[in-house]
């Protein structure tokens, strides 16, 4: 069954809670999106509107949080919101359900954002001193040249340090152990050992890791898993010093013998491939990439380019494919917006399009793309064709960029290379002009020919909507039969309490489903059914199960205990585990929960209540483990 798309709901929620600027942080628990807002009153004024959104069960304002109750699919909604606005100090209580490789490539695409200022500063510094040296203003023998060059060299040589820190944040590894790993790679006396360097008789290749990219990412990725393994199995009394020690003892040989050489070889192959494309397919490769870059930007799939650029620069010292393509795309977008300004008779639109065009010339193309080019219905194709022409020209004359810089006229200094002549700069400037002028010409021609991409996209949208309706009909047909009758036993020992008595309207009103609550006299939750764990939060405060007969059971230990971040809870199972009645699920400390000011009441609800005609509570008063508690018919 296809995964449901929650992007529309995510956008509505972001807007209705006051916009991205009003969100301090966000995360989710078993059933709710929880927003910490700068001004909660902005969200309160839209509460009724939010309650009317599809897939929203209820809204609760509690403990300073604005809580939107979604139900079991809250993790998917969280992912959709994250795609819209990214991480804002968010701390999800659930690991995203992605494969390790999907997560790895997501990290590779996103971890460079925090270090862009470092790369820009060092890259432009390198370009500046190159220009000043070529002009005879700054001789290489001068102390000023030496010191300014230190900025350039440090920015790239110590790249493993910067990448290790941002990788650790994304991969939830210890930042300082990650930087220690980078320090081992860059240790200046590593290769001064007399004789062949080995570890337990295994040879270590002599590789210089200054400017390394992929070895660091792979190393921190492995570090995160090894560190978490030792954190999990170590007793608390020795965990603080033994876990880091054992982690680094294992990572040292793995990094220097396996991961370092592997990452280096992958990077070299990648750089060689880019170089081959530039030398043999440059005429086509740069143009084709420039043509499709607007589509990649519009769909958010362009972020892969940055790590490729960094790796290529580190290996070859220049890039003649990716950055030249982006220069062509940026200036073509500026040209398309410029032509829209010329063609428009609306003074406000004309002035806005001129301003957006200037912004793109200086390196910021989003105002042009989203404000004028895409809405025009014809300018987008004009920009793509302009980028194609400019890219083909740059590829034909092997235009190169020698530093990371803005893909615009601001990046012209990065066209100066230490061993490159002025001809490369001339070719770069000509690519800028050609991309701009070609986009202007194509956009004007498409406008006069009444080309409109909106009509094409409308037909595709209609086809998509028909497919969605068919899928929805199939889903409704699958969900219509009722489940078989079954009985759910008590997961704990204590006093049976009606859901209506709980001081949490999400459970008391039955929004999450019918069921019952227990005031526990024990510190262990056991399985109330024979079935499977379908939801196991690392914090241990909530767990979801599906019985062999299809009953979906949510057990929530305490009220708002997600705020304890796992303190007082010990999870005994993981998602996907098979369990039988009486198996241990979660151990919890009632005293810790009470001392933190939270209730230990345990609701147990049937989240797919709609699959049953009737749900009856069988016991009132005292109840023991494994005693029949709910009858589902």
KAWO-V565154 format. One record per helix or strand of 2 or more residues. SS is the DSSP state (a for helix, b for strand). FROM is the first residue (numbers start at 1). TO is the last residue. Records with the same first field share a line. If there is no record, write none. Layout:
# KAWO-V565154
SS = FROM-TO / FROM-TO
This chain:
# KAWO-V565154
a = 7-16 / 20-22 / 40-44 / 47-51 / 74-85 / 100-110 / 113-134 / 143-157 / 159-171 / 175-186 / 214-233 / 236-280 / 282-299 / 304-316 / 322-343 / 347-361 / 366-376 / 379-396 / 409-415 / 422-448 / 453-479 / 499-501 / 505-508 / 561-564 / 590-595 / 609-611
b = 23-28 / 32-37 / 58-62 / 65-69 / 198-199 / 202-203 / 486-489 / 494-497 / 515-520 / 524-526 / 531-536 / 542-547 / 552-557 / 569-571 / 578-579 / 584-588 / 602-606 / 615-617 / 622-623 / 628-632
